[in-house]
Amino acid sequence: MKILLSLTALSLTLALCQGYCMLSQHKVEIKDGQPVLPTECTDFNDGSKHPFGSKWNTAHCMECTCSESGMDCCSRYGGTAEVLGCKTVLNPNTCEYEFYKLDDPSKPCF
């Protein structure tokens, strides 16, 4: 019974640890010999500008937040990435995993 409980806890832990986050701190620029602090964040994927306090989704399935301390981006596709007997595909439009049968990739597993 203890082994079953331990394996269940391990499985849940692995399933929840698929995502990741990145923090990009602002860089101070020097203009005319004076430090200038940024007033916005620049998306590292497409170069778009975002004001402090804003939140947006990138084309690479990341959710980003801009603050005075920097830009924080986390993946939007955490969770279970494998299902026995199925091929896993990340849908770039929904940022969710889709599962297809190994013997017929045109048919979903569920």
Backbone as CSV, one residue per row, in Angstrom:
resi,resn,N_x,N_y,N_z,CA_x,CA_y,CA_z,C_x,C_y,C_z
1,MET,0.829,-1.198,0.000,0.000,0.000,0.000,0.872,1.260,0.000
2,LYS,1.970,1.231,0.779,2.865,2.384,0.821,3.528,2.614,-0.538
3,ILE,3.859,1.520,-1.218,4.497,1.635,-2.522,3.531,2.257,-3.524
4,LEU,2.272,1.826,-3.496,1.270,2.382,-4.401,1.078,3.877,-4.153
5,LEU,1.019,4.274,-2.906,0.862,5.685,-2.557,2.076,6.490,-3.021
6,SER,3.268,5.946,-2.833,4.490,6.634,-3.263,4.536,6.790,-4.777
7,LEU,4.158,5.751,-5.512,4.147,5.822,-6.970,3.107,6.817,-7.476
8,THR,1.973,6.885,-6.819,0.942,7.845,-7.202,1.437,9.269,-6.986
9,ALA,2.066,9.528,-5.847,2.600,10.860,-5.555,3.686,11.238,-6.559
10,LEU,4.557,10.302,-6.902,5.617,10.555,-7.880,5.026,10.865,-9.250
11,SER,4.010,10.128,-9.664,3.367,10.356,-10.963,2.744,11.748,-11.038
12,LEU,2.066,12.171,-9.987,1.458,13.497,-9.962,2.516,14.584,-10.004
13,THR,3.607,14.380,-9.290,4.693,15.357,-9.282,5.285,15.505,-10.670
14,LEU,5.537,14.414,-11.355,6.102,14.473,-12.702,5.144,15.126,-13.680
15,ALA,3.861,14.867,-13.541,2.866,15.436,-14.444,2.772,16.949,-14.294
16,LEU,2.991,17.459,-13.087,2.865,18.884,-12.827,4.143,19.658,-13.115
17,CYS,5.240,18.993,-13.375,6.537,19.652,-13.539,6.947,19.806,-14.991
18,GLN,6.025,19.920,-15.911,6.366,20.019,-17.318,6.613,21.460,-17.756
19,GLY,6.068,22.448,-17.072,6.204,23.839,-17.477,7.509,24.453,-17.016
20,TYR,7.774,25.672,-17.475,8.965,26.390,-17.066,8.709,27.886,-17.152
21,CYS,9.553,28.665,-16.470,9.449,30.120,-16.485,10.828,30.736,-16.707
22,MET,10.813,31.972,-17.215,12.038,32.736,-17.421,11.809,34.149,-16.904
23,LEU,12.838,34.744,-16.304,12.769,36.126,-15.847,13.865,36.909,-16.544
24,SER,13.486,37.997,-17.171,14.438,38.872,-17.857,14.405,40.219,-17.153
25,GLN,15.512,40.588,-16.519,15.567,41.872,-15.819,15.862,42.991,-16.815
26,HIS,15.365,44.180,-16.489,15.609,45.337,-17.348,17.084,45.718,-17.314
27,LYS,17.549,46.266,-18.426,18.914,46.767,-18.515,18.868,48.291,-18.532
28,VAL,19.689,48.893,-17.685,19.762,50.349,-17.626,20.618,50.834,-18.787
29,GLU,20.115,51.833,-19.510,20.865,52.428,-20.614,21.496,53.728,-20.135
30,ILE,22.606,54.088,-20.749,23.272,55.345,-20.429,23.079,56.289,-21.613
31,LYS,22.426,57.418,-21.359,22.219,58.437,-22.390,22.715,59.768,-21.843
32,ASP,23.579,60.397,-22.598,24.182,61.670,-22.185,24.832,61.558,-20.812
33,GLY,25.430,60.417,-20.548,26.137,60.202,-19.284,25.239,59.920,-18.094
34,GLN,23.931,59.798,-18.316,22.976,59.566,-17.226,22.279,58.213,-17.421
35,PRO,22.057,57.491,-16.309,21.314,56.224,-16.422,19.839,56.481,-16.730
36,VAL,19.294,55.703,-17.661,17.884,55.831,-18.050,17.223,54.475,-17.841
37,LEU,16.214,54.459,-16.977,15.472,53.227,-16.719,14.405,53.020,-17.786
38,PRO,14.161,51.777,-18.200,13.119,51.519,-19.206,11.722,51.765,-18.637
39,THR,10.784,52.013,-19.529,9.391,52.244,-19.130,8.452,51.181,-19.697
40,GLU,9.036,50.163,-20.349,8.244,49.099,-20.956,9.100,47.852,-21.122
41,CYS,8.457,46.764,-21.519,9.158,45.499,-21.784,9.101,45.221,-23.279
42,THR,10.136,44.573,-23.782,10.190,44.187,-25.187,10.109,42.667,-25.281
43,ASP,9.099,42.180,-25.979,8.917,40.740,-26.175,10.105,40.206,-26.969
44,PHE,10.797,39.221,-26.420,11.995,38.681,-27.070,11.670,37.848,-28.298
45,ASN,10.400,37.486,-28.504,10.012,36.705,-29.685,9.763,37.574,-30.910
46,ASP,8.973,38.628,-30.732,8.580,39.431,-31.898,8.965,40.910,-31.802
47,GLY,9.585,41.321,-30.691,10.030,42.704,-30.545,8.930,43.680,-30.170
48,SER,7.709,43.184,-29.904,6.610,44.084,-29.538,6.865,44.684,-28.153
49,LYS,6.350,45.899,-27.957,6.536,46.641,-26.704,5.290,46.510,-25.841
50,HIS,5.507,46.389,-24.509,4.402,46.229,-23.563,4.668,47.079,-22.321
51,PRO,3.668,47.863,-21.870,3.862,48.733,-20.704,3.899,47.947,-19.393
52,PHE,4.472,48.557,-18.367,4.482,47.941,-17.043,3.047,47.620,-16.626
53,GLY,2.868,46.474,-15.994,1.551,46.044,-15.531,0.766,45.249,-16.554
54,SER,1.298,45.088,-17.755,0.556,44.359,-18.787,0.892,42.875,-18.785
55,LYS,0.003,42.095,-19.378,0.158,40.643,-19.505,-0.272,40.262,-20.910
56,TRP,0.485,39.368,-21.567,0.160,38.959,-22.933,0.652,37.542,-23.194
57,ASN,0.129,36.957,-24.275,0.543,35.625,-24.713,1.382,35.778,-25.978
58,THR,2.498,35.048,-26.027,3.368,35.118,-27.199,2.967,34.053,-28.219
59,ALA,3.532,34.159,-29.398,3.280,33.183,-30.458,3.932,31.837,-30.150
60,HIS,4.802,31.803,-29.144,5.495,30.564,-28.779,4.924,29.947,-27.500
61,CYS,3.626,30.160,-27.280,2.902,29.559,-26.147,3.481,29.936,-24.793
62,MET,3.867,31.196,-24.654,4.341,31.708,-23.374,3.383,32.794,-22.903
63,GLU,3.158,32.858,-21.583,2.377,33.940,-20.991,3.361,34.854,-20.284
64,CYS,3.410,36.120,-20.675,4.392,37.061,-20.138,3.711,38.163,-19.345
65,THR,4.434,38.663,-18.344,3.994,39.770,-17.518,5.127,40.780,-17.455
66,CYS,4.808,42.059,-17.625,5.808,43.121,-17.581,5.652,43.907,-16.279
67,SER,6.763,44.110,-15.586,6.749,44.901,-14.358,7.989,45.793,-14.331
68,GLU,8.084,46.639,-13.331,9.237,47.531,-13.208,10.527,46.753,-12.954
69,SER,10.421,45.537,-12.428,11.620,44.741,-12.154,12.055,43.913,-13.355
70,GLY,11.163,43.701,-14.333,11.540,42.937,-15.519,10.348,42.248,-16.162
71,MET,10.664,41.314,-17.053,9.641,40.566,-17.770,9.710,39.108,-17.337
72,ASP,8.561,38.561,-16.935,8.462,37.178,-16.474,7.589,36.420,-17.466
73,CYS,8.136,35.339,-18.045,7.384,34.548,-19.025,7.365,33.085,-18.597
74,CYS,6.191,32.471,-18.644,6.030,31.061,-18.282,5.322,30.318,-19.413
75,SER,5.671,29.054,-19.556,5.024,28.243,-20.587,3.554,28.046,-20.244
76,ARG,2.729,27.946,-21.269,1.293,27.754,-21.087,0.887,26.315,-21.317
77,TYR,1.827,25.421,-21.524,1.472,24.055,-21.900,1.979,23.008,-20.924
78,GLY,1.940,23.288,-19.640,2.341,22.293,-18.649,1.327,21.165,-18.567
79,GLY,1.647,20.152,-17.822,0.732,19.037,-17.640,1.257,17.762,-18.263
80,THR,0.398,16.793,-18.354,0.773,15.488,-18.870,1.160,15.598,-20.342
81,ALA,2.337,15.059,-20.683,2.829,15.150,-22.054,2.915,13.783,-22.726
82,GLU,2.585,12.724,-22.010,2.643,11.393,-22.601,1.426,10.575,-22.201
83,VAL,0.879,9.858,-23.165,-0.208,8.924,-22.933,0.192,7.633,-23.633
84,LEU,0.123,6.549,-22.926,0.534,5.252,-23.466,-0.233,4.926,-24.742
85,GLY,0.483,4.587,-25.806,-0.130,4.230,-27.082,-0.505,5.414,-27.951
86,CYS,-0.082,6.612,-27.539,-0.445,7.817,-28.281,0.791,8.659,-28.607
87,LYS,0.696,9.404,-29.714,1.727,10.368,-30.085,1.280,11.730,-29.568
88,THR,2.202,12.475,-28.937,1.887,13.778,-28.374,2.299,14.881,-29.336
89,VAL,1.376,15.841,-29.588,1.647,16.975,-30.463,1.193,18.239,-29.733
90,LEU,2.067,19.275,-29.698,1.694,20.557,-29.110,1.024,21.404,-30.187
91,ASN,-0.247,21.750,-29.967,-0.989,22.571,-30.913,-0.556,24.025,-30.713
92,PRO,0.073,24.670,-31.719,0.560,26.033,-31.549,-0.547,27.087,-31.462
93,ASN,-1.753,26.754,-31.883,-2.870,27.703,-31.810,-3.521,27.728,-30.434
94,THR,-3.679,26.555,-29.824,-4.330,26.478,-28.512,-3.322,26.354,-27.370
95,CYS,-2.057,26.045,-27.698,-0.995,25.826,-26.709,-1.357,24.685,-25.757
96,GLU,-2.015,23.683,-26.289,-2.377,22.495,-25.515,-1.872,21.261,-26.232
97,TYR,-1.594,20.212,-25.437,-1.171,18.951,-26.019,-2.365,18.242,-26.628
98,GLU,-2.142,17.605,-27.778,-3.147,16.753,-28.408,-2.523,15.378,-28.569
99,PHE,-3.345,14.343,-28.438,-2.849,12.974,-28.466,-3.504,12.211,-29.614
100,TYR,-2.650,11.574,-30.436,-3.123,10.832,-31.595,-2.645,9.389,-31.518
101,LYS,-3.461,8.473,-32.051,-3.137,7.046,-32.010,-1.861,6.772,-32.798
102,LEU,-1.006,5.939,-32.232,0.252,5.594,-32.898,0.025,4.843,-34.203
103,ASP,-0.991,3.958,-34.214,-1.248,3.145,-35.418,-2.042,3.905,-36.492
104,ASP,-2.664,5.056,-36.118,-3.398,5.887,-37.076,-3.341,7.341,-36.601
105,PRO,-2.278,8.082,-36.973,-2.091,9.458,-36.492,-3.204,10.437,-36.879
106,SER,-4.121,10.037,-37.743,-5.236,10.923,-38.098,-6.364,10.857,-37.069
107,LYS,-6.321,9.882,-36.162,-7.385,9.723,-35.170,-6.885,10.115,-33.770
108,PRO,-7.663,10.966,-33.087,-7.289,11.327,-31.720,-7.459,10.135,-30.775
109,CYS,-6.694,10.145,-29.688,-6.786,9.053,-28.707,-8.049,9.120,-27.884
110,PHE,-8.607,10.298,-27.713,-9.778,10.433,-26.823,-11.016,10.753,-27.610
